[in-house]
Amino acid sequence: MEGNIAITVFAWVLLTFAGAVTLFGAAVFTAAQCQLSVNLATAGVFFVLGTPELVHVSSELAKGNINIHVLTSIAVFGTVWLGCAIEGGLLLALFATAKLVEDKLTKKAQGDLRALWNSVPKTATTVELFPDNTPDLASQQKVDAKSVPTGSYALVRAGEQVPLDGEVVYGTAWVTVEHITGEAMPIDKTIGDEVPAGAQNQDGVLVVRTTCSYDDSTPARIARLTADAQKSRPRMQSLLDKFGDTYSRVVLLFTAIVLLVGILMGHPLTGSGGVAYRAFAFLSAAAPCALMMTTITYVAAIGACAQRGVLIRGGLTLDTLVACKTMALDKTGTITTGVMKCSSIVPIEGSKGKACPPADDVESLAIAVALERHSLHPIARAVVASSEGLELPRIQVEDFKTEHGKGVKGIVTLPDAAPLNVRLGSLSYVSEVLTPGEMELAKERVKCSAVKITAALVATEVDRPDKRRVRLFRFEDQLRERSRAAISELQNPPWAKEGMDLVMLTGDNHASAMRVSEQLGFHEFQVKAGLSPEAKQGMIAELQKKGGVVMVGDGINDAPALAAADVGIAMASTPSDAAASAADILLLHKDTAGITVLPFVMKIAAITHRIVKQNIAIAAISVVGTCSAALLGIIPLWLTVLLHEGSTLLVAANSMRLLLPEIGRREVVRLGLIVAVAGTAWYTGAMAFCWKTMRSLSNLEMVQSAYAGLLAGVLHTLTGPDHLAALAPLTIGRTRGQSALFGGLWGCGHNTGQILFGAVFLLLRDRLNFNLDFIGQFSQALVGITLLLIGFFGFKEAADVGRRARGEHGVGHGDGGHGHSHGPVMTGDANDGFAVGTYVTGVIHGLQPDALLVLLPALALPSNAAAAYLATFLVGTVVAMASYTFFIGVSSSAISRHNPNFVKRISQGSALIAVLVGISLLIGAATGIDILGGGH
């Protein structure tokens, strides 16, 4: 029942009814009816909300744990002893409501990662490929995506989604990965590119060779990594776990001191202003619930980042990130896109020439494109990409050959021109057809250039070797869009007083690095070029001498530096990328936003740190202020809990500010106001209707008689100490269902005995001369004998508890579907015999003269009212006794899961009490002392 919204609402309805009867019931009901109504409503709250709390606390106590739940539960159940049970019911309702809200906020903080699963198609279209890698459409089959083995080929048409992670082996298309990064910007994917599951194909047809199973796809790994990160414990959570039990024991010790000092100073022990009342209020206020809720801030931050394609390994990473003041950035693939593009073409033959953009030398570009069009090499793709948007002449290619690792060659023919013998590739590859002068000039151009990658093209007329064209193609890595804006925001953040000290670490030459740094506004001292992976790692160690360092990289060569840094941030397309294993944070934006996401990450870390400090302040003020007011008796227990739980919810709501930008602050406030107004109106109307209905019913004599009968049945059960002595041995150590069953069965027998005794007395009172004193003594002796029998069987059951717990471990019982049996589970004749014995002892127990006291009022009522009185009396007795034993069974069942021997001792103790009470009754019957008289 714990955490059930309907149960919590029902409990609030009962409390509202009890409060209304307390305040206004005198105008409608009699005093007895008012008291009964309040008691029944309060008992209902304790039943629906107190039962799971009792189970939980019993389990904790059995394990020897003294934690927050134990502290608050002592305060709750202590109110019954203080005579303030309705306040205890209110505390339970407040605790349950707060837990529901906290659970809701926690789930919201974790983010809706299930949406990732919903974005992935459940089916896949598999195909076979022809030798030229084109799909055989006749072989396509639609199958369950979970059944597709790794290495299969999946066909993805325009408008469809990629079912599994894979590599494109056929086709070109624009795809979006909005479900991972949150960005709708399409990405060009072609042969050799990786695509994650769930990617949306915008145009074209792709064939993808699957590289992992459905359960290991990118969305699945993101969900798992995020869930693991949210479970990881930041420093504060580890500290709370370490000192939590010690803190709880200190609070209990201080509570005992408060009780002792208060008594010594002459203050009353009980009552609404007594020492015990204040001590229980202190227990509730001192529980560090708000402080424990502070860690939800990290959960919210990790969930918010995951929805933006940023995976953080845990709250500890966020703590460390805030403390770092230096950020080292890799250049290629991080600041730049890592994709080459032809930036200029330099003529070599005849003179030094002048570099020009590709659009100004269309013929040379067209020759290169004609040779590279069908190649998968990155340089070939860069050449083809440079021709986009240009009108190139139609060129015929013959005798085409590829020499892997070197270049391509062939014979090309331009319109209205002689055929050309062309070679395109590395400088060493084309050196065979270059003159010494051209070779020296090309080397000089390459050496002076800030560009790292070049390719040479030599085109010679087939019939006239002296007519030639020699070109040097320069390729540059492209700066990511908005990179400069991101760098500027990191250096001058609006969310912090001081910015990050930025350093660029790259393996490229100094000239190439400086060309990029000038575009970003870096100074020369911020650039470290020509670094090997080991040198990058050493540079990180050097920077760490000044404080914490964040390293941002993308390739496997960055892995040593990422691992050495205080926080490693990897640019990745999927969580399985090589650099991901060494990183603390993954930015799944390698193909889109890149480092432009870094300001968002740093901002989230700073805001998280700020909110955590705010929450600690709220929690500390709440605990100190509420504890002080509770000890001084300034505020009642219910208000103490309200302030305590209110501060906990305030901490949770404050943490949710990390998610509000995604929802919209105004929309949240507006929706909250609408819900509050509508809920208040509905609740007020419902209670007004119920009140009017109850007031009308209360005037009926039959309803009044039913109230009286129910009150008599419940009070008759709860005020008899012999009842507790009889019921406890029957139920301790049993399952909850068995306990309630035997309690109700014993109550039925008790009612049977009372009715039999009353009927016999009424029928024979005029014919026989009854000596009620003698009958009372005889009945008392019978009750004593039944208690001795119950005690005997109780000892026998206690002796079997340990053996049953060991022998039946792992055997489920029917009381709740648990995997273990925690009490005696009887079957067959033994079960039937025990049930008959329970009923018979209940009958004998009911054969007492005091039965007349509770049944005689029915004789003075009209027949319908008398029937209502008797019926509700019987129901009240059975329900009260079943509830009695149910709570006993709940506690003993919970404790037995962790400490069966403890249950055995309790069972022996209850059996001993039954025997002692039975002996007392027999002695009283023999000496003429009416022991039961005061009990009923």
N, C-alpha and C positions, 0 to 999 in steps of 0.2 A: 504493500500500500504506500510505501515511502515514495515521495516524488510524484504522486498522482494528483493532477490538478483537480479532478472531480472530488476526490476525498478531501482535499484542502478546502475547496469551496463549501462542501457539506459541513465541515467543521466550523467554518466561519458563520454559516447559517445557524448552526446550533448555538454558537456563542452569542450571536445577535439576538436570538430568541431568549436565551438565558438573561442577557442584559435587559431586554425589554420587559421581561417578567419581573426582574428585580426592581426596575424603576417604576413600572406602571401596573404591575400585576395585581396590586392590592385592590384596584378598582374593579377587577374582573373576577379574580379567583380568591379562594380562602387562603389563609396563611399556609396551611398544610399543602394545598395544591401548588402554591407558588414555590415552596421549598422542594417539593417533589419534581416539579418541572425543571427548576434550576439544576437539581442533582442529576436528573436523567440526561439533560443536555450536556452537562459537564462530563458525566460518565461516558457519553457518546464520543465526545472529543478525545478523552483519554484512550478510549478503545481504538478509534480509527487512526489517531496520530501517536498516541503513547506506546502502542504495541510495537511498531517497528523501532522506535527509540529504545524501548526496553530490551529488545532483542540485540540491538547493536551494542548498547552499553554492557549488557551481560556478557557478550562475547569479548569485549575489550577488557573487562574486569577479570574474566577467566584467563586471559593471556597476560594479565598483570600490567596492562597499559592504563595510564592515567592521562587522558588527553582532553581536548576541548569538549568533546561530546559528553564525557563523564562529568565534567564540571557543570555544564548546563543542565544535564539530566538530573543531577543531584538537586539543583535548584528547583527544577520542575516538579519532581516527585516529592520534594520537601514541602511544597505548598499544601499538599494533602494533609500532612502531619500538622501543619500550622493552622489548618481550618480555612485555608484560602484556595481551595481546589479550583475555583473558577478562574483565579489568576494563573494557576498552573496550566489550565486549558488554554488561556489566552497566550501564554508563553509558547506552548506547543504550536498553536496556529501561527504565531509570529515566526517561529523558527522554520516551520514548513513553508510558509510563504516566501521567506527570505531565501531558502534553499532553492525553491522553484525559480525565483528570479535570477539567482546567482547561476544556476545551471543553464538557464536560457541565455544569459549574458556570456557565459563561458563558451557555449556552442557558437554564439554569434562571433565571439572573439576568434575562435578557431577558423572561421571562414568556411564557406561552402565549397570545400574541395570535391565534394561529390559531383559538382557541376562539370569537373574535368572528365569524369567517367561518362556522364550523360552526353558529352560532346564527341565521344568516340563512337563510330558506327559499330553495331553488333554483328554485322555481316561483312563479308569480303568477296570480291569477284576475282577468282584466281584464273590464270591463263597459262598456256605454254608458249614458248618463244621459238620462232624460226631461227635458223643459223645466223641470219643477219640481225638478230635481236628485235625484230618486229613481232608484235603479238599475233598469235594464231586465234582469231576471234571465234573460230568454230569450237575451240577447246574451253571456252570460258564457263565457269561454274560459280554459282552463288553459294557460299558455305558460311558456317558460323566462324566468326573471327577468332574465337578461342581455340578452334581446332586447326588453324592454319600453322603448319610447321615452319620453323626458321629456314630461310632459303627459297621459299615459294615466291611466285610472281603474282602481284596483285595489280589488277587493271583499275585505274582511277580516271573516270571521265570528268568533263567540265561540270561543275556543280556538285560533285561528290566529294566525300572526305576520305583521306588516307586511313585505312583501317588499322595498320600496324606500322611501327617504326621501320624505315627501310632506306634503300639507296636507289635513286632513279637510274634505270638502265635503258629507258626508251622515252623519248618525247621531251617537250619543253612546255612549261606552264607557269603562270603566276599563281602563287598560293598564299594564303594568309594563315597565321598561327595565333590568332587573337585569343583563342582559348588558353594559351600558355602565357603570352606576354601582355595581353590586354590591348594590343595595338592592331588596328585593322589595315595597316600598310602592307600591300602585297609584296611578295619576294619572288624574284625570278629563280626558278629551279629547273635545272637541266641535267643531262647525263652525268653521273658521278656525285651529285649533290645528295645530302641526307635530308629526309623529311620526317617529322614526328607524326605519330598517330593523332588523328583528329584534324590535321591540316586540311583546309578547304581549298580545293582546286577551282580556281576562278575561270580558267580557259585552257584549251588544249587537252591532250590525252597523255597520261603518264603510265608507265609500267614500273612498279616499285618492287625490288627484291627485298623481302622482309629480312630484318637483321635481329629480331628478337620475338619472343612470344607475346601474347596479349597481356599477360600479367606483368611482364617486364617492360611494357611500353612506357614512353615518356610520361603520360598522365599518371600512370600507376606509380612510377618512381617518384614523381613530384608529390603525390599524395602521401606516400610512405615517408619520404624525407621530411615533409612538413609535419606530419604527425609525430615522428620521432623527435624533431626539433622542439615541438611544443611540449613534449613530455620531459625534455632535458631540464635540469634544475639549475637556475641561475644561483649566484652566490647567496642571495637572500633566502631562497627556498632551502638550500642546504643548511644554512644557519638555523632556520626555524625548525627543520627536522632534527637537527642535532640537539637543540636545547628545548624542544617542545615539551617533552615529558618532564624534564626538570622544572620548567616553568609551571606546569600544571600542579606538580607536587608542592612547589613553593606556595602557589595560590591556596591549595588545600590547607597547608600548614598555617598560613596567615589567617585563613578563615577560622580555623580552630582557635587561634590566639584571640581573634576578635570575639568569638563566643565566650571564651574563658574570662577575658578582661571585662566584657560587658556584664557577665554574671557577678564578678567580684565587685564591680562598681554599683551593683544594686539595680541594674536595668532588668525589666521582665524578659523571660526567655522567649515566650510565644506572644502571639498577637501581631496585629499589623504594624506596630512600631517596635516590636521586641527585637532582642539581639539576634535571634535565629532568622527573623525576617530580613534584617539588614545583611546578615551574613550570606543568605541565599542571593540577595540582590547583588552583593559584591561578587559572588561566584559567577553570576551571569555577565556582569560588566567586565570582569577581568579576563574572560576568554578572548584570546587575540584573533578573533575571526576576521576583523578588518585587515589586520596585518597579514594573515594568511591569504586573503583575497588580493593583496597587492600584486602577487605574481601573475595575476590574470593579464596585467599590462603586457608582459612578454608574449603571452599567448596571442593577444590581439595584434601586437606588432608583427609577429611571425605570420599570422593569418593574412593580415593586410598586405604584407610583402609577397606572399605566395600568390595572391590574386593578381599581382602585377608582374609575375614571372621572375621573382627574386626569391631564392631558396636560402634560408638562414639555418645554420646547424643547431642553434639553441640560444637561449636568453643570455648565456655567458658571452657569446659572440657580440651581442649588442652592448653589453657592459664594457667589453674590451674596446669596441669600435669607438665609443665616446671618449675613451682615454687617449686614443691615438691622435697625434698632431701632425704626422708626416704621412704623405701618400706617394708611393712610387708607382709609376705608370709605365707599362710596356708600350712600345710604339705600334709595331705591326699587329694588326688584328684587334688592337685595343683602342688606341687613339685613332688609328686609321682602319679602313675596312678590311685590309688584308687581300683585297682584290686589285690586281694590276689593271692599268689602263694606259694606252699609248698616249703620252703627253706631247711628243714632238718627233719630227723626222728631220735628220741632219744629212744633207748631201755630202759625200766624201770625194767623189771622183773630180779630177780636174783642178779644183781649188778647195779651200777650207769650207766654202759655202756658208750658209746661214740657216740655223734651225728654224723650223716653221711648224705650225700645228698640222695635224693630219689632214684637215680639210683643205689646206693649201697645196698639198701634193697628192691629188686624188688618184693619179695613175699608179704611183708607187704603192699607195694604200690598197688600191684595187687588186694589184698583183699579189700582195701579201694576203689579202682576204681570200682570193681565189685558191691559194695553196693551203691556207689554214682552216678553211670553212668546216671541214669534216674531222678536224683533230680535236682531241679532248685535253690537250696540254693547256695549262693556265695562260701561257703567253699567246697561244692560238686564240683562246677565248677573249683575251684582252684586245687582240688585233681586230677580231670580228666586232666586238663591242664598240670599238672606236669608229666603225663605219655606220653606226646607227644614225639615221636621219640624213645621210648623204646619198646622192645619186651617183653610183659607181658605174663605169662602163662595163658592158658585158664582155667577159673574158673566157676563152676556151682553154682548158687545161688538158695536156696529154702527157703520157709517160711519167705519171706522178709516183713518187717514192718517198717513204718515210724512213729515216735512220734514227732509231730511238735514242734519246739522250743527246742528240746532236742537232737535227733539223729536218727540213723537207726540201725536195727539189722536183723540178718538172719543166715541161715546155709549155709556155703560155702564149696566147695570141690575142693582142688587143685589136679592136676594130680598125680596119684600114692601116694595119701596121704589120711589120715582119715578125715572125715567131721569135720568142726570146727564151734562151736557156737560163733558168732562174734557180738560184740557191738561196735559201733563207734559214737562218739559225744562229748558233753561237758564233762569236768572232773566230774561234779556232776552226770551226766547221767550214766557214767560207774563206778562210785564209788561203786555201789551196788555189782559189781563182782570183785572189787579189794580187796586185803588183806590190812590190816592197814599199813604194811610196804611199800607196793607199792603206797598207797595213799599219805603217807608222802613224799616219794621220788618224786612223780609226782608234788606235791605242791611246793617242794623245787626247782625243775627244772623250773617250771613256774615262780616262784618268782624271780629267778636269771636271767631269760631270758630277753633280750631286746625286745623280740617279744611279741606283745600285744595279738594276737589270737593264740590259740592252740586247738587241738582236740586229744582225746585219743582213742586208739584202743585196745580192749581186745579180743583175740581169744583163745578159750579153746576147746580141743578135746572133742567131744561129749561123747566118751566112757572112756576117761581118763582125768578127770578134773585137775589133777596135771600137765599135759602137757599144757602149756599156753604160749601165746605170748602177751606182753604188750608193746605198742609203743605210744610215744607222738609225734604228728605231729605239727610242727611249720609253721605258715603262716606269710608271710611278704608282705607288700605293696611294689610294685616295683618302683624304681626311673625312672622317664621319661628319655627317650633317649635325649641326648644333653642338659639336665637340667644344668649340671655343666658348660657347655660352655656358656649357657645363663646367668647364675649367674655371671660368670667371666666377660662377656661383659657388664652387668649392673654395675658392680663395677669399671670397667675400660673402659668406653665407648669411641670409636674413634670419636664420634660426639660431645663430650663435654669435658671441662677441668676437671670437677669433676664428680665422679661416685656417685651412690646411696648408702646410708647406708641401708644395708639389715638386716631384723630381721625375724626369723621364729616363728610364733605363732601356737601352736598345742594343741589339747586336749589329745594327746597321752602321755604316761609316759615319764619320762626324759630319760631313757635308750634308748627307741625306737627313740626318737627325736635326741639324740646325735649320734646314729648309722647313721641316714640319714645325719645329719649335717657334720659328718666327711667325707662323700663321696662328699659333696659339698664344703668343705674347710671352713665351718663356724667355728668361735670361740665359746666357751661356752657361753660368754656373749650375743651372738646374738640369742640364743635359749631360748624361753619361752615356757615351756611344762606344761601339766596338766591344761590347761585353759578352763573354761566354756565359752559359748557365751558371757555372761555378763563380764567375766574377759577379754576376747579379746577386747570388746568394751572399757573397762577401760584402757587397755594397749594402745589402739589407742589414747585415750585422753591424756595419759601420754606422748606419743611420740610427740603429736601435740604441746607440750610446747616448743619444739625445732624447730618447723617449720612444713611445709606442709607434709602430710603423704598419701601415696598410699597404699591401702589394696587390696590384691589379694586373692580371695577365690573361693570356688565352691559350697558349700552346703548351705542349709537353715540355718544351725547353724552359718554360716558366715555373714548372712544378717545384724545383728546389727552392726558388725564391718565395713562392706561395707558401710552402711549408715552413720556411724560416721566419716569415713575417708574423707579427702578433695577430693580424687578421689577413687571411688570403682571400681575395675576391677573383673568381675566374669567370671569364666570358665564355659561354658555352651555348651550343645549339640545343643540346639535350643533357640531362643529368649524367649520362654515361661518357661524356667527353673526357679525354685524357687528363686535362687539367683539373677536372672536377674532384678527383679523389684527394687532391692535396689542398683543396680550398675550404674555407669556412663559410663562404657565401658564393652562390652561383647566380650569375645574371644570365637568364635564358633569352638574351637579346643580341646574341652575336651577329645574327643576320639582319637586325633591324636597328634598334636605338643605340646599342653599344654602351659607351661610358656615359651617355646622357642620362642614364638611370641612376648613376652614382649620387647626385644631389638628393634624390628621393630616399636612397638608402641611408645616407648620413643624416638627413632630416628626421627620418623615422627613429633612428638610434638616439638622436638628441632629445626628441619629444618623449620617447619612452623613458629615458633617464629622468627627465623633468617630472613626468607624471608619477613615476615610482617615488620620487622624493615627496611630491605632494601627498600621495597616498599614505606614506609612512607618517607624515605630519598629521593627517586626518585620523589615522588609527591611534597614534599616541595620544592626541588630545582627547579622543573618544574614551580610551581606556582610563586615563588619569582623571578626567573630568567626571565621567559616569561613576567610577569607583568611589571617588571622594563624596559625591552627592549621595550615593547609596549607603555608605558607611555612616554619614551624618543623619540619614533618615529624611533627607530633603525630598526625595522622589520615591514613589512606590515601586514595587517590583516590576509591574507591567510596563511602566514608563522607562525603567532601566533597560529592559529588554528591547523596547521600541527604539530607544536611542542607540543601543548597541547594534541592533540589526540595521537600523537606518544608516549608521556610519559604514557598515559593511557594504550595503547597497550603493552608498555614495561613492565608495572606492571603486566598485565594479563599474558604475556609470561613468566615473571619471576616466577609467581605462578605455571605455568605448569611444572616447574622443578620437582615438587613432583610426576608427572606422567611419566616423561621421562624414568626412569629405567624400567618401564613396556613396553615402546614402543621401546626403543633403541635409544640412542642419535645420533649415526652415521646415522641410517636409517632416522631419522627426518631431519637432516641437508641435507642429500643427496636428499631426496624427495623435500625439500624446494627449493634447487638449481634447480632441474629439472623443477619444476612447474614455478619458476621465469623466467628461460630462455625460456621455451616453451610459457609461457604467453606473455612475451615481444615480442617474434618473431611473434606470432599470431596477437597481437594487432597492431604492426607496419605494418605488411602486410595488414591487413584489412583497416587501415586508409589510406595507400598509394593507395590501390585500390579505396576506396571511393573518395579520393581527385582527382584522375585521372578522375573518372567518372563525378564528379561534375564540373570539369574544362571543360570537353567536352560539358556537357549540358548547361553550362553557356553561351556558344557562340551562342546558338539558340535564335532567336528573340522572339519566343513564350514563352520560359522559362523566358527571361528577362522581358517580359510584365507581365507574371504571378507574378513574384517577385514584380514588381512595383504595381500591383493591390492589392496584399496582404499587402504590406507596407501601401498603401493609406487607405485600409479598417481598419487596426489595428490602425493606427495613428488617423484617423478620429474619431474612437470610444473613444480612450483614451484621446484625447485632448479636448473633449467637456464637460465642466462642467455641462451643462444642461442634458447630458446623465446620469451622476452620480446622479443628483438631481431627475431624473425620475426613475432610476432603483432601487435606495436604498429602497424607500418605498414599492416597489413591492416584495422585496425578504427578508428583515429582518424579522426574526422570523419563516421562513419557513425551510423545510428540504433542504438538499443539492440538491437533485434531482429536487425538485420544483423550487428552485432558479435558477439553470442552465436552466431549461425548460422555465421559464418565461423570463429570460434574452435573451435566443435565440429567443423566439417568438417575443419579443419586437424588437429585431434586424431585424428579417424578416419583420416586419411591417415597420420599419424605412427604410429598403432597398426598400420596395414596394413604399413608399411615395417618395423617392428620384428618383426612376425610372419613376414613374408617372409624377412628376414635370418636369424632364428632357425631357421626351418624348413629353409632351404637349408643353413645351417651344420650342423644335426643330420643331415640326409640325406647330405651329402657329406663330412663330416669324416673318415670312415674311407677314403675313396677318393682324396681330394686332399690334398696337403700345403699346408695353409693357413699363410700368413704373416700373423698377426693384426696385427702392427705395420704392414705394408704396407696391409692392408685398412683399418686405422684411419686411416692418412694419406689413403688414397683417399676414404674416407667423409667425412673432415674437409673434403677439397677439394670434394666434392659439396655438403656443407652450406654451405660458403663461397659456392659458385656460386648456390645457392638464395637465400641472404641477399642477394647482389648483385642477383639478379632481383627479389626482394621490395622491396629498397631502390629500385631503378629504378622499379618500378610505384608505390611509395609517393610518390616525387617527382612522378610523373605525376598521381597522385590529388590531391596537395597543390596542384598548379597549377590543378586544376579546382574546388577547394573554393569559392573566392571566386566563380567564375563560376556554379557550381550554386546557391550560396546566394542570389545575386541573381536568377538566372533562374527559380528554382523557388519563390520567395517566395510564400506563400499556397497552395502545393499540399500537401495533406495526405498523410501517409504512414501505413502500416498498422501502425505500432508502438505506437500508443497513442491514435490518433484525434486528435492535435493538429492545430491549424489551419495549421501551417507545417512545411515540410520543412527540417530542420536538418542534413542531411548528404547524401552522395551517394545518390541513389535510382536504382538500375539496373533496367533492364527488358530482356526479350528475350534476344538472343544475347549481349550484353555481360555480362549477369548470369550466364548459363550458362557463358560462357568464363572469367569470373573465378572462379566456383565450382570449375570443373575445375582451373584453375591453382592455386587454394588447396589442393585435395586432393592434387595431384601434388607440390607443394613439401613438403607434410606427409609424403608417402610417402618422398621422397628424404631428408628430414630424419631419418626413422626407420631408414634403412639404415646403422646404426652398430653396432660391436661391443658397445658398452655395453648394447645391447638384451638381450644374453645375461644380464647381471647381474640384471635384473629378471624375466626369464622362466624362468631355470634352476630357481628354487625349485619351480616346478610339476612338474618332472620327478621330484622326490623325494617327491611326494605321491600318495596313492591317486587313482584316476580322478575320483571325485566331488569330492573336495577340490581336485584340480588344476583341474577345470572351474570351480569356484567362485572359485578364486584368479584365473584368467585372466579370467573374466567381470567380476569386480569391478575388476581392474586396468584393463581396457579402459574400463569405465564411469567409474572414478576419473579416468583421463587425459582423457577427453572432457569430463566435467563440469567438471574443474578448468580446462581450457583455455577452455571456453565461459564460465565464471565470470570468468576472467582478462580475456577480451576484452569481456565484458558490462560490467564495471566501467570499463574504458577507454572503451567506447562511451557509458556513462552520463555520465561526466565531459565528454567532448568534445561530446556532444549538447547537454548543458545549457549549456556555454560558448558553443556556436555560435549559440544563440538570440540572444545579446546581442553577441557579438564573433566573427564568422566568421574574421576575419584572424588572431586568436589561435590558432584551431584549425589554420589553414593553417601557422602557424609550428611548432606542436607536431608536425603531420604531417611537415613537412620535417625536424624534429629527429629523430623516430623513424626516418625513412627513412635519414638520415645515419648513425645508430647502426647500423642493419642493414648498411649498406654498409661501415662501418668494421669491424664484427665479421666480416663476410664476407671482407674483405681480410686481416684478422688470421688467419682460419682458413686461407686460401690460402697465406699466408706460412708459417704453422706447418706445413702439409702439405708445402710445398716444402723446409723446413729440418729436418723430422723432429721438430718440437715438438708434443706432444699437448696442444692448448689445451682441448679438450672433456673431457679426462680428469678434471679437477677439478670440472667442472661437474656430472657425474652421479655 
